[in-house]
Amino acid sequence: MRQTFAKSNQRRHGVAFVTLLPAALLAGCATIPAAAPEPVEIRIVGLNDFHGNLEPIRRPVMIRQAEGSDRPVPTGGVAWLASAVQAIRARSEHSLAIAAGDLIGASPLASSLFLDEPAIGAMNRLGLDFNAVGNHEFDRGWQELRRIQQGGCEKLTLREPCAVENPYPGARFPFLAANVRTPDGGTLFAPYAIRRFGTGAREVAVGVIGLTLKDTPTLVTPSGVAGLTFADEAETINALVPRLEAEGADAIVVAIHQGMRTEVGYNDKSCGGVSGPLLGILARLDPRVDLVISGHTHATYVCDYGTIDPARPFLVTSAGYGGSFLTDIVLSVDPVRGVVAKRADNIVVQSEGRDARGNPLPLDPALNTLAPHPEIAAYVGRYVEAARAASERPVGRITGDGRKGGPATEETPLGNMIADAQLAATRGAGAQIALMNNSGIRAALTPREGGVITYGDIYAVQPFGNTLVTKSFTGAQLLALLEQQFDDDGFVQTFSPSAGFTYAFDMGRPAGARVVRAALDGQPIDPAASYRVTMNSFLAAGGDSFTLFNEGRDAVTGAVDLDALEAWLAAHPALALPATGRIADLTRE
């Protein structure tokens, strides 16, 4: 241990160590200089926000061409992802594959229907080494997350585990959760891990710290994280760096489920237009960190943070969403001096897909052409087939714009339709208003030929399995709740309101006074009156920092949100999506 510790101090602090030998030996060796060992190349494959996307992404990625135009490229699918990982790792003798969270949760039907067991099974076969937990890992509660890590068939949710693989074997790679503390003061999963590469004088060690964002409790159903605490990200990392050094780490990698955005291309290293919450963490990070693999924002970037802060010359990477990209990272690690060089490139995982009309998308010859990994393709096919009957069952027809929308403040026909469906499903509980959080709408609703919508389509839109809850609020409470959409605590998002309920806001006004008006069936909301309001169980428990939902009383729990949407579509055989205009943004007027 003394030798390992000395090596780490040489690397980090430039301390020279001299061993005292007898004079006769020194005389005999004086003319033979010790050869310095060559650096060891460690290749790291970075990924994030996979979200159980076993099959290619339905919406193609737009890739900027040399002449400046954007071209749709089919991407994703874990069989193609595995081939890309395999190709990258084959370039170096020593390698790791590290995920920065949201490996599971908010997943398409073929994975989510089976509690994301196939997403973990696919990552086992892909050879993932570590996953830092994200917020969506907690969607079904931390007890279920432990089952996903450890394996077994204990039923902890409404769905049946082990429906295809019995028993479910669990993850063959560790989850890392350095800042997630259990009531006894320990961490939910291991806080870090160390991997050693090479032998003898050329042995080097890579330390990996994994953690999620501190605000995870505001992004999941509170019961799913009950009893856990989430510590500050930078403080957690900085406390572990000396421990990793003491255990001989020559390179320190952080995998964190928090991110940022840039305004440049997916492989531009300039950090141009960089913004986002990760910046506040990076500015406080111990400069002995060498690499930060990030996620959460679904953005794609490679940023040399040393161009922002020369005292912290680490690389910061993110590989987009759903396995559409991978980051190919190379660290040159000197056994004495530590990391002496590093580089990273984002790689498009080109697969196969179709355009909006169902025509095959041509491959881009300038990008990698991959064949799907046969073993993993067969494994995915097993689950896709198991989900096929549910996925392809028609549930209705629609006309109109079923897009998900851009910013979380954008009113969309899809959001309004979901709110209408939830109001209809809870009229029996006295509901007068339904409010749907836009961040809970996970995909566009794209009809097939003849406007047909399948169960798989609506499942992609609402994959969480939330129940509907109806509560009573005074008008004053309802107005205060609307104000929480636009306060300065967290990101701004609007609720999609059901038909008959309208409101207007002005972000130019002070926080707490930004709701200009609100009305039900044309009548202004009366602060002294009582209103029955429906929301999903995530919001009802104060999710997305909407704590005022907790103040409602006389709660009645109703149907699952997806069942309500299916019933609404069945009741309207050729549904025209509702128009917008229920929300008015007066900020620019």
C-alpha positions as CSV (number, residue, x, y, z in Angstrom):
1,M,0.0,0.0,0.0
2,R,2.9,2.4,0.7
3,Q,4.2,1.9,-2.8
4,T,0.8,2.5,-4.3
5,F,0.3,5.6,-2.2
6,A,3.7,7.0,-3.1
7,K,2.9,6.5,-6.8
8,S,-0.3,8.5,-6.5
9,N,1.4,11.3,-4.7
10,Q,4.1,11.4,-7.4
11,R,1.4,11.7,-10.0
12,R,-0.6,14.4,-8.3
13,H,2.0,16.5,-6.6
14,G,5.3,15.9,-8.4
15,V,7.0,14.6,-5.4
16,A,10.3,12.7,-6.1
17,F,10.9,9.5,-4.1
18,V,14.5,8.2,-3.6
19,T,15.3,4.7,-2.3
20,L,18.5,4.5,-0.2
21,L,20.7,1.6,-1.5
22,P,24.2,0.5,-0.4
23,A,27.1,2.4,-2.0
24,A,28.4,-0.7,-3.8
25,L,25.2,-1.3,-5.5
26,L,24.9,2.4,-6.4
27,A,28.3,2.3,-7.9
28,G,27.5,-0.7,-10.0
29,C,24.3,0.8,-11.3
30,A,25.3,4.4,-11.9
31,T,25.9,4.1,-15.6
32,I,22.5,2.3,-16.3
33,P,19.7,4.9,-16.4
34,A,16.3,3.6,-15.5
35,A,14.0,3.6,-18.5
36,A,10.7,5.5,-17.9
37,P,7.7,3.4,-18.5
38,E,5.5,4.3,-21.5
39,P,2.0,5.7,-20.8
40,V,-0.8,3.2,-20.8
41,E,-3.7,3.9,-23.2
42,I,-7.1,3.5,-21.5
43,R,-10.1,3.7,-23.9
44,I,-13.5,4.6,-22.3
45,V,-16.8,4.3,-24.0
46,G,-19.2,6.9,-22.6
47,L,-23.0,6.7,-22.9
48,N,-26.0,8.2,-21.1
49,D,-29.8,8.4,-21.1
50,F,-30.3,5.0,-22.8
51,H,-33.9,4.8,-21.4
52,G,-34.4,1.2,-22.4
53,N,-34.3,2.0,-26.1
54,L,-33.8,-1.6,-27.3
55,E,-34.9,-0.8,-30.9
56,P,-33.7,2.0,-33.2
57,I,-35.0,5.4,-32.3
58,R,-38.3,6.2,-34.1
59,R,-37.3,9.8,-34.8
60,P,-34.1,10.1,-36.9
61,V,-31.3,12.3,-35.7
62,M,-30.5,15.4,-37.8
63,I,-26.9,15.5,-38.7
64,R,-25.3,18.6,-40.1
65,Q,-23.7,18.0,-43.5
66,A,-20.5,19.6,-44.9
67,E,-22.5,22.1,-47.1
68,G,-24.5,23.2,-44.0
69,S,-27.8,21.3,-44.5
70,D,-29.2,18.8,-42.0
71,R,-29.8,15.2,-43.0
72,P,-32.0,12.7,-41.1
73,V,-30.0,9.7,-40.0
74,P,-31.4,6.5,-38.5
75,T,-29.8,5.8,-35.1
76,G,-29.9,3.7,-32.0
77,G,-31.0,0.2,-31.2
78,V,-28.9,-1.8,-28.7
79,A,-27.8,-4.4,-31.2
80,W,-26.1,-1.6,-33.2
81,L,-25.0,0.1,-30.1
82,A,-23.2,-3.1,-29.0
83,S,-21.4,-3.4,-32.3
84,A,-20.3,0.2,-31.9
85,V,-19.0,-0.4,-28.4
86,Q,-17.2,-3.5,-29.5
87,A,-15.5,-1.7,-32.4
88,I,-14.4,1.2,-30.1
89,R,-13.0,-1.2,-27.4
90,A,-11.1,-3.2,-30.0
91,R,-8.9,-0.2,-30.7
92,S,-7.1,-0.5,-27.3
93,E,-5.9,-3.3,-25.2
94,H,-7.4,-1.7,-22.1
95,S,-11.0,-0.3,-22.0
96,L,-14.1,0.5,-20.0
97,A,-17.7,1.2,-20.8
98,I,-19.4,3.7,-18.4
99,A,-23.0,5.0,-18.4
100,A,-24.0,8.2,-16.7
101,G,-27.5,7.3,-15.6
102,D,-31.1,6.9,-16.9
103,L,-30.1,3.5,-18.3
104,I,-33.7,2.5,-17.5
105,G,-37.0,4.3,-16.9
106,A,-39.2,6.3,-19.3
107,S,-38.6,3.4,-21.7
108,P,-40.4,2.2,-24.8
109,L,-42.9,-0.6,-24.4
110,A,-40.6,-3.6,-25.2
111,S,-38.5,-2.7,-22.2
112,S,-40.8,-0.9,-19.9
113,L,-43.6,-3.6,-20.1
114,F,-41.1,-6.0,-18.5
115,L,-39.8,-3.6,-15.8
116,D,-36.7,-2.8,-17.9
117,E,-35.3,-6.2,-17.3
118,P,-34.3,-6.5,-21.0
119,A,-32.5,-3.2,-20.9
120,I,-30.3,-4.6,-18.2
121,G,-29.9,-7.9,-19.9
122,A,-28.8,-6.1,-23.1
123,M,-26.3,-4.1,-21.2
124,N,-24.9,-7.3,-19.6
125,R,-24.3,-8.7,-23.1
126,L,-22.9,-5.4,-24.3
127,G,-20.3,-5.5,-21.6
128,L,-21.2,-2.4,-19.6
129,D,-18.8,-1.9,-16.7
130,F,-20.5,0.8,-14.5
131,N,-23.7,2.8,-14.4
132,A,-24.1,5.9,-12.3
133,V,-27.7,6.0,-11.3
134,G,-29.9,8.8,-12.7
135,N,-33.3,10.1,-11.6
136,H,-35.3,7.7,-13.8
137,E,-33.6,4.7,-12.1
138,F,-35.9,5.6,-9.2
139,D,-39.2,5.7,-11.2
140,R,-40.4,2.5,-9.7
141,G,-38.9,3.1,-6.2
142,W,-35.5,2.3,-4.7
143,Q,-36.5,-1.1,-3.5
144,E,-37.3,-2.1,-7.1
145,L,-34.0,-0.5,-8.3
146,R,-32.1,-2.8,-5.9
147,R,-33.9,-5.8,-7.4
148,I,-32.9,-4.6,-10.8
149,Q,-29.3,-4.6,-9.7
150,Q,-29.3,-7.8,-7.6
151,G,-31.8,-9.9,-9.6
152,G,-34.7,-12.0,-8.5
153,C,-38.5,-12.1,-8.9
154,E,-39.8,-10.2,-5.9
155,K,-42.9,-8.3,-6.9
156,L,-42.5,-4.6,-5.9
157,T,-44.6,-2.9,-8.5
158,L,-48.0,-3.4,-10.3
159,R,-46.3,-5.3,-13.1
160,E,-45.2,-8.9,-12.8
161,P,-41.4,-9.4,-12.8
162,C,-39.6,-12.3,-14.6
163,A,-42.3,-12.5,-17.3
164,V,-39.8,-13.6,-19.9
165,E,-36.6,-14.6,-18.1
166,N,-37.2,-16.5,-14.9
167,P,-35.4,-15.9,-12.8
168,Y,-34.2,-12.5,-13.8
169,P,-30.4,-12.6,-13.2
170,G,-29.8,-8.9,-12.3
171,A,-27.1,-6.6,-13.6
172,R,-23.6,-8.0,-14.1
173,F,-22.2,-4.5,-13.6
174,P,-22.4,-2.3,-10.5
175,F,-24.6,0.7,-10.1
176,L,-22.7,3.6,-8.5
177,A,-24.5,6.1,-6.2
178,A,-22.0,8.1,-4.3
179,N,-24.4,10.8,-3.1
180,V,-27.5,8.7,-2.4
181,R,-27.6,8.0,1.3
182,T,-29.7,5.5,3.1
183,P,-31.2,6.1,6.6
184,D,-28.2,4.3,8.3
185,G,-25.8,6.7,6.7
186,G,-24.4,4.4,4.0
187,T,-24.8,4.7,0.3
188,L,-27.6,3.0,-1.7
189,F,-24.9,1.5,-4.0
190,A,-21.1,1.6,-4.1
191,P,-19.9,5.2,-4.3
192,Y,-16.9,4.4,-6.5
193,A,-14.8,1.6,-8.1
194,I,-11.2,1.2,-9.1
195,R,-10.0,-0.8,-12.1
196,R,-6.4,-1.7,-12.7
197,F,-4.7,-2.2,-16.1
198,G,-1.3,-3.3,-17.2
199,T,1.3,-5.1,-15.1
200,G,4.5,-4.4,-13.3
201,A,6.0,-0.9,-13.8
202,R,3.2,-0.2,-16.3
203,E,0.3,-0.9,-14.0
204,V,-2.2,2.0,-13.8
205,A,-5.5,2.4,-11.9
206,V,-8.6,4.2,-13.0
207,G,-11.0,5.4,-10.3
208,V,-14.7,5.9,-11.3
209,I,-17.0,8.0,-9.1
210,G,-20.7,7.7,-10.0
211,L,-23.6,9.8,-8.8
212,T,-26.9,11.3,-9.7
213,L,-28.2,14.9,-9.5
214,K,-29.0,16.3,-6.0
215,D,-32.5,17.3,-7.2
216,T,-33.6,13.7,-8.0
217,P,-36.3,13.8,-5.2
218,T,-38.1,16.6,-7.1
219,L,-38.1,14.6,-10.4
220,V,-39.6,11.3,-9.2
221,T,-42.6,10.2,-7.2
222,P,-41.6,11.1,-3.5
223,S,-42.5,7.6,-2.3
224,G,-39.9,6.2,-4.6
225,V,-37.1,7.8,-2.7
226,A,-38.6,7.9,0.8
227,G,-35.9,7.6,3.4
228,L,-33.1,8.5,1.1
229,T,-31.1,11.7,1.0
230,F,-29.2,13.1,-1.9
231,A,-26.0,15.0,-1.1
232,D,-24.4,17.9,-3.0
233,E,-22.7,16.7,-6.1
234,A,-19.4,18.6,-6.0
235,E,-19.0,18.1,-2.2
236,T,-19.5,14.4,-2.7
237,I,-16.9,14.1,-5.5
238,N,-14.4,16.3,-3.8
239,A,-14.5,14.2,-0.6
240,L,-13.8,11.0,-2.6
241,V,-10.9,12.2,-4.7
242,P,-8.3,11.9,-1.8
243,R,-9.7,8.5,-1.0
244,L,-9.2,7.3,-4.6
245,E,-5.7,8.7,-4.6
246,A,-4.9,6.9,-1.4
247,E,-6.0,3.7,-3.0
248,G,-3.7,4.3,-6.0
249,A,-5.9,5.8,-8.7
250,D,-3.8,7.3,-11.5
251,A,-6.8,8.7,-13.3
252,I,-10.1,9.9,-11.9
253,V,-13.3,9.7,-13.9
254,V,-16.7,11.1,-12.7
255,A,-19.9,9.7,-14.2
256,I,-22.7,12.1,-13.1
257,H,-26.3,12.3,-14.1
258,Q,-26.4,16.1,-14.6
259,G,-25.6,18.0,-17.7
260,M,-25.4,21.1,-19.8
261,R,-25.9,22.2,-23.5
262,T,-23.8,23.8,-26.1
263,E,-24.7,25.6,-29.3
264,V,-22.1,23.9,-31.5
265,G,-22.0,20.5,-33.3
266,Y,-22.1,17.2,-31.6
267,N,-18.4,16.7,-31.9
268,D,-17.2,20.3,-31.7
269,K,-14.8,20.7,-28.9
270,S,-15.1,24.4,-28.4
271,C,-17.8,24.4,-25.7
272,G,-19.5,27.2,-27.7
273,G,-22.6,28.6,-26.1
274,V,-22.3,26.3,-23.1
275,S,-25.0,26.6,-20.5
276,G,-26.8,24.4,-17.9
277,P,-26.8,23.3,-14.3
278,L,-23.7,21.1,-14.6
279,L,-21.6,24.2,-14.9
280,G,-22.2,25.2,-11.3
281,I,-20.8,21.8,-10.2
282,L,-17.8,21.8,-12.5
283,A,-16.7,25.2,-11.2
284,R,-16.4,23.7,-7.7
285,L,-14.8,20.4,-8.8
286,D,-11.5,19.2,-7.5
287,P,-9.0,19.9,-10.4
288,R,-7.5,16.4,-9.9
289,V,-10.6,15.0,-11.8
290,D,-9.6,14.0,-15.3
291,L,-12.8,13.3,-17.1
292,V,-16.5,14.0,-16.5
293,I,-19.1,11.8,-18.3
294,S,-22.4,13.5,-18.0
295,G,-26.1,13.2,-19.0
296,H,-29.7,14.2,-18.1
297,T,-30.1,17.0,-20.6
298,H,-30.1,14.5,-23.6
299,A,-27.6,16.9,-25.3
300,T,-24.5,15.8,-27.3
301,Y,-21.2,17.5,-26.6
302,V,-17.5,17.2,-26.0
303,C,-16.2,20.1,-24.0
304,D,-12.6,20.8,-23.0
305,Y,-13.4,22.6,-19.7
306,G,-9.9,23.9,-19.6
307,T,-10.9,26.5,-22.2
308,I,-13.3,27.8,-19.6
309,D,-11.2,27.3,-16.5
310,P,-7.5,26.5,-17.1
311,A,-7.2,25.3,-13.5
312,R,-9.7,22.5,-14.3
313,P,-8.6,21.0,-17.6
314,F,-10.9,18.0,-17.6
315,L,-13.0,16.8,-20.5
316,V,-16.8,16.9,-20.2
317,T,-18.8,14.6,-22.5
318,S,-22.4,13.6,-23.2
319,A,-23.7,11.2,-25.8
320,G,-27.3,12.4,-26.4
321,Y,-30.3,10.1,-25.9
322,G,-31.3,6.6,-26.4
323,G,-28.1,5.1,-27.7
324,S,-28.0,7.4,-30.8
325,F,-24.4,8.4,-30.0
326,L,-21.4,7.0,-28.0
327,T,-18.4,8.9,-26.8
328,D,-15.0,7.4,-27.7
329,I,-12.6,8.7,-25.0
330,V,-8.8,8.0,-24.7
331,L,-6.8,8.6,-21.6
332,S,-3.0,8.3,-21.8
333,V,-2.0,7.4,-18.2
334,D,1.6,7.5,-17.1
335,P,2.3,5.2,-14.1
336,V,4.1,8.1,-12.4
337,R,2.6,11.3,-13.6
338,G,-1.0,10.2,-14.1
339,V,-3.0,11.4,-17.1
340,V,-0.7,13.0,-19.6
341,A,-3.0,13.3,-22.6
342,K,-6.7,12.9,-23.3
343,R,-9.1,13.2,-26.2
344,A,-12.7,12.4,-27.0
345,D,-15.0,12.1,-30.0
346,N,-18.8,11.6,-30.2
347,I,-19.7,8.8,-32.6
348,V,-23.1,8.5,-34.3
349,V,-24.6,5.0,-33.9
350,Q,-26.1,4.7,-37.3
351,S,-28.6,1.8,-37.6
352,E,-31.8,1.5,-39.6
353,G,-35.0,3.5,-39.6
354,R,-37.8,5.0,-41.6
355,D,-39.0,8.5,-42.4
356,A,-42.5,9.9,-41.5
357,R,-44.0,8.2,-44.5
358,G,-42.6,4.8,-43.6
359,N,-39.9,4.8,-46.3
360,P,-36.4,3.4,-45.3
361,L,-33.9,6.1,-44.5
362,P,-30.7,5.9,-46.5
363,L,-27.5,5.5,-44.6
364,D,-24.9,8.3,-44.5
365,P,-21.7,6.9,-46.1
366,A,-19.7,9.5,-44.2
367,L,-20.7,7.9,-40.9
368,N,-19.9,4.4,-39.5
369,T,-21.8,1.6,-41.0
370,L,-22.6,-1.0,-38.4
371,A,-24.1,-4.5,-38.5
372,P,-26.3,-5.4,-35.5
373,H,-24.7,-7.6,-32.9
374,P,-26.4,-11.0,-33.7
375,E,-26.7,-12.3,-30.1
376,I,-28.1,-9.1,-28.8
377,A,-30.4,-8.7,-31.8
378,A,-31.8,-12.1,-31.0
379,Y,-32.2,-11.3,-27.3
380,V,-34.1,-8.0,-28.2
381,G,-36.2,-9.9,-30.7
382,R,-37.4,-12.2,-27.9
383,Y,-38.7,-9.3,-25.9
384,V,-40.1,-7.4,-28.9
385,E,-42.1,-10.5,-29.8
386,A,-43.3,-10.9,-26.2
387,A,-44.6,-7.3,-26.3
388,R,-45.9,-7.4,-29.9
389,A,-49.6,-8.3,-29.2
390,A,-49.9,-5.4,-26.8
391,S,-47.8,-3.0,-28.9
392,E,-49.6,-3.4,-32.2
393,R,-53.2,-3.5,-30.8
394,P,-55.1,-0.5,-32.4
395,V,-56.7,1.8,-29.8
396,G,-58.1,4.6,-31.9
397,R,-57.6,7.0,-34.8
398,I,-56.6,10.7,-34.6
399,T,-56.2,13.6,-36.9
400,G,-54.1,16.7,-36.2
401,D,-50.7,17.5,-34.8
402,G,-49.6,14.9,-32.3
403,R,-46.1,16.3,-31.7
404,K,-44.6,16.4,-28.2
405,G,-43.6,20.0,-28.3
406,G,-40.4,21.9,-27.7
407,P,-40.0,23.9,-24.5
408,A,-41.9,22.7,-21.4
409,T,-43.9,25.9,-21.6
410,E,-45.3,25.2,-25.1
411,E,-49.0,24.4,-25.3
412,T,-49.7,21.5,-27.6
413,P,-52.8,19.7,-28.9
414,L,-51.3,16.4,-27.5
415,G,-51.0,17.8,-24.0
416,N,-54.5,19.2,-24.1
417,M,-55.9,15.9,-25.3
418,I,-54.3,14.0,-22.4
419,A,-55.8,16.5,-20.0
420,D,-59.2,16.0,-21.6
421,A,-58.9,12.3,-21.3
422,Q,-57.9,12.6,-17.6
423,L,-60.9,14.9,-16.9
424,A,-63.3,12.5,-18.5
425,A,-61.9,9.5,-16.6
426,T,-62.4,11.2,-13.2
427,R,-65.7,13.0,-13.6
428,G,-67.1,10.4,-11.3
429,A,-64.8,11.7,-8.6
430,G,-66.3,15.2,-9.1
431,A,-63.4,16.5,-11.3
432,Q,-63.9,19.9,-12.9
433,I,-60.3,20.5,-14.1
434,A,-57.4,18.2,-15.1
435,L,-53.8,19.4,-15.3
436,M,-51.1,17.4,-17.1
437,N,-47.4,18.2,-16.6
438,N,-45.7,18.7,-20.0
439,S,-42.5,17.1,-18.8
440,G,-44.4,13.8,-18.3
441,I,-45.2,13.6,-22.1
442,R,-42.3,11.5,-23.3
443,A,-42.9,11.1,-27.1
444,A,-44.9,12.4,-30.0
445,L,-48.1,10.6,-31.0
446,T,-47.5,9.9,-34.7
447,P,-50.4,8.1,-36.4
448,R,-50.0,5.3,-38.9
449,E,-51.8,4.9,-42.2
450,G,-55.4,6.0,-41.8
451,G,-54.6,7.8,-38.6
452,V,-54.4,4.6,-36.6
453,I,-52.9,4.8,-33.1
454,T,-51.7,1.6,-31.3
455,Y,-51.2,0.8,-27.7
456,G,-47.4,1.0,-28.3
457,D,-47.8,4.5,-29.6
458,I,-49.6,5.8,-26.5
459,Y,-47.4,3.8,-24.2
460,A,-44.4,5.7,-25.6
461,V,-46.2,9.0,-24.8
462,Q,-47.0,8.0,-21.2
463,P,-44.7,5.2,-20.0
464,F,-44.7,5.8,-16.2
465,G,-47.9,4.0,-15.1
466,N,-49.1,6.8,-12.9
467,T,-52.6,6.7,-11.4
468,L,-55.0,9.6,-11.6
469,V,-55.8,11.4,-8.4
470,T,-58.6,14.0,-7.8
471,K,-58.4,16.4,-4.9
472,S,-60.2,19.5,-3.7
473,F,-58.5,22.9,-3.7
474,T,-59.7,26.3,-2.8
475,G,-59.5,28.9,-5.6
476,A,-56.7,30.6,-3.7
477,Q,-54.8,27.3,-3.5
478,L,-55.4,26.6,-7.2
479,L,-54.0,30.1,-8.1
480,A,-51.0,29.5,-5.9
481,L,-50.5,26.2,-7.6
482,L,-50.5,27.8,-11.0
483,E,-47.9,30.3,-9.8
484,Q,-45.6,27.5,-9.0
485,Q,-45.3,26.8,-12.7
486,F,-43.5,30.2,-13.1
487,D,-41.6,30.7,-9.9
488,D,-37.8,30.9,-9.7
489,D,-37.4,27.5,-8.1
490,G,-36.4,25.0,-10.8
491,F,-37.2,25.0,-14.5
492,V,-40.4,26.7,-15.8
493,Q,-43.1,24.5,-17.3
494,T,-46.8,24.9,-17.9
495,F,-49.6,22.4,-17.2
496,S,-51.7,21.3,-20.1
497,P,-55.3,22.2,-19.0
498,S,-58.5,20.3,-19.8
499,A,-61.2,21.9,-21.9
500,G,-63.0,24.8,-20.2
501,F,-60.0,25.8,-18.0
502,T,-57.9,28.7,-19.2
503,Y,-55.1,30.8,-17.8
504,A,-52.6,33.5,-18.8
505,F,-49.2,34.3,-17.5
506,D,-46.6,37.1,-17.8
507,M,-42.9,36.2,-17.0
508,G,-42.1,39.9,-16.9
509,R,-43.9,40.3,-13.6
510,P,-42.4,39.4,-10.2
511,A,-42.5,35.8,-9.0
512,G,-45.7,35.1,-7.2
513,A,-47.7,37.5,-9.4
514,R,-47.1,36.0,-12.9
515,V,-50.5,34.4,-13.3
516,V,-52.6,37.2,-14.9
517,R,-55.9,35.4,-15.0
518,A,-57.5,32.0,-14.7
519,A,-61.1,30.9,-15.5
520,L,-63.3,27.8,-15.6
521,D,-66.0,27.8,-18.2
522,G,-65.4,31.6,-18.7
523,Q,-65.9,32.4,-15.0
524,P,-62.8,33.8,-13.1
525,I,-61.5,31.5,-10.4
526,D,-63.0,32.5,-7.1
527,P,-60.4,32.3,-4.3
528,A,-63.0,31.4,-1.8
529,A,-64.7,28.6,-3.8
530,S,-63.8,24.9,-3.9
531,Y,-62.7,23.1,-7.1
532,R,-62.1,19.4,-7.8
533,V,-58.8,19.0,-9.7
534,T,-57.3,15.9,-11.3
535,M,-53.6,15.3,-11.7
536,N,-51.3,12.2,-12.0
537,S,-49.9,10.5,-8.9
538,F,-46.5,12.0,-9.6
539,L,-47.8,15.5,-9.3
540,A,-50.2,14.6,-6.5
541,A,-47.2,13.7,-4.4
542,G,-45.4,17.0,-5.1
543,G,-43.3,15.9,-8.1
544,D,-41.4,18.4,-10.2
545,S,-41.3,20.6,-7.1
546,F,-45.0,21.3,-7.3
547,T,-45.4,21.0,-3.5
548,L,-48.7,22.7,-3.4
549,F,-50.4,19.7,-4.9
550,N,-49.9,18.2,-1.4
551,E,-52.4,20.7,0.0
552,G,-55.4,19.2,-1.7
553,R,-57.9,17.3,0.4
554,D,-60.5,14.5,-0.1
555,A,-58.3,12.6,-2.5
556,V,-59.8,9.9,-4.7
557,T,-57.5,7.6,-6.7
558,G,-58.7,6.6,-10.1
559,A,-57.5,4.8,-13.2
560,V,-54.0,4.5,-14.6
561,D,-53.2,7.5,-16.8
562,L,-52.6,5.3,-19.8
563,D,-55.9,3.5,-19.4
564,A,-57.7,6.8,-19.3
565,L,-56.1,7.9,-22.6
566,E,-57.0,4.6,-24.2
567,A,-60.6,4.9,-23.0
568,W,-60.8,8.5,-24.4
569,L,-59.5,7.3,-27.8
570,A,-62.0,4.4,-27.8
571,A,-64.9,6.8,-27.0
572,H,-63.9,9.1,-30.0
573,P,-63.3,6.8,-33.0
574,A,-61.9,9.5,-35.3
575,L,-60.6,12.1,-32.8
576,A,-59.5,15.5,-34.0
577,L,-56.9,16.7,-31.5
578,P,-58.0,19.8,-29.6
579,A,-56.9,23.2,-30.6
580,T,-54.5,25.3,-28.5
581,G,-55.4,28.6,-27.0
582,R,-56.2,27.4,-23.4
583,I,-52.9,29.1,-22.2
584,A,-51.9,32.6,-23.1
585,D,-48.3,33.8,-22.7
586,L,-48.5,37.6,-22.3
587,T,-44.8,38.1,-21.6
588,R,-44.1,39.7,-25.0
589,E,-47.3,41.6,-25.4
